[in-house]
């Protein structure tokens, strides 16, 4: 007669350890500092910052345009008049101010 051995307790421990290590690495790949969820957060933040950068670049371009229009080489009299009214509060002698 041939005797059959039951699998040893060590084999069960080995497979349990391998399974738990595999689950740990799968969890880390999804939830960890460099996981899929963190990557999605970083991508969303990147998109938000890119939109904010585009707004700031448009504002800088507008301000550069205004600055160039008030420079010595090119003077926009309408813009100068508007700035004088806004900043200094000046009016012409033939105007009536209603508040």
C-alpha positions in Angstrom: 0.0 0.0 0.0 1.0 3.5 -0.7 0.7 6.1 1.9 -0.5 9.6 1.0 0.7 12.5 2.9 -1.4 15.5 3.6 0.1 18.8 2.5 2.2 20.2 5.2 1.3 23.2 7.3 4.4 25.0 5.9 2.8 25.0 2.4 -0.3 26.7 3.7 1.7 29.3 5.4 3.8 29.9 2.3 0.7 30.4 0.1 -0.9 32.6 2.7 2.2 34.8 2.9 2.4 35.0 -0.9 -1.3 35.9 -1.2 -1.0 38.6 1.5 2.1 40.1 -0.1 0.4 40.1 -3.5 -2.7 41.9 -1.9 -0.4 44.4 -0.2 1.3 45.4 -3.5 -2.1 45.5 -5.3 -3.4 47.8 -2.6 -0.3 50.0 -2.8 -0.6 50.2 -6.6 -4.1 51.6 -6.3 -4.1 53.6 -3.0 -0.4 54.3 -2.4 1.6 57.5 -2.7 2.3 56.7 -6.4 -0.9 54.8 -7.0 -3.6 55.2 -9.5 -5.8 57.5 -7.3 -2.9 59.8 -6.5 -2.1 60.0 -10.2 -5.7 61.0 -10.9 -5.4 63.7 -8.2 -2.2 65.0 -9.7 -3.6 65.1 -13.2 -6.7 67.1 -12.0 -4.4 69.5 -10.1 -2.3 69.9 -13.3 -5.3 70.7 -15.4 -6.5 73.3 -12.8 -3.1 74.9 -12.6 -2.8 75.0 -16.5 -6.2 76.8 -16.6 -5.0 79.3 -14.0 -1.7 79.8 -15.9 -3.7 80.6 -19.1 -5.7 83.2 -17.2 -2.6 84.8 -15.8 -0.9 84.8 -19.2 -3.9 86.6 -20.7 -3.9 89.1 -17.9 -0.1 89.7 -18.4 -0.7 90.2 -22.1 -3.5 92.7 -21.4 -1.3 94.6 -19.0 1.6 94.6 -21.5 -0.7 96.0 -24.1 -1.9 98.8 -21.8 1.7 99.5 -20.8 2.8 99.7 -24.4 -0.1 102.0 -25.3 1.0 104.4 -22.6 4.7 104.3 -23.5 6.7 107.2 -24.9 7.0 105.6 -28.3 3.3 105.1 -28.7 0.7 107.1 -26.8 -3.0 106.3 -26.9 -4.7 109.5 -26.0 -8.1 107.8 -25.2 -6.4 105.4 -22.8 -4.5 108.3 -21.2 -7.7 110.2 -20.8 -9.4 107.2 -19.2 -6.5 106.6 -16.8 -6.4 110.3 -15.8 -10.1 110.2 -15.0 -9.9 106.9 -13.1 -6.7 107.5 -11.1 -6.7 111.3 -10.5 -10.5 111.9 -10.7 -10.1 114.7 -13.1 -12.9 116.0 -15.4 -13.0 118.4 -18.3 -14.2 121.9 -17.7 -17.3 121.4 -19.9 -18.4 118.2 -18.2 -21.1 117.8 -15.5 -20.4 115.1 -12.8 -23.5 113.3 -11.4 -23.0 111.1 -8.4 
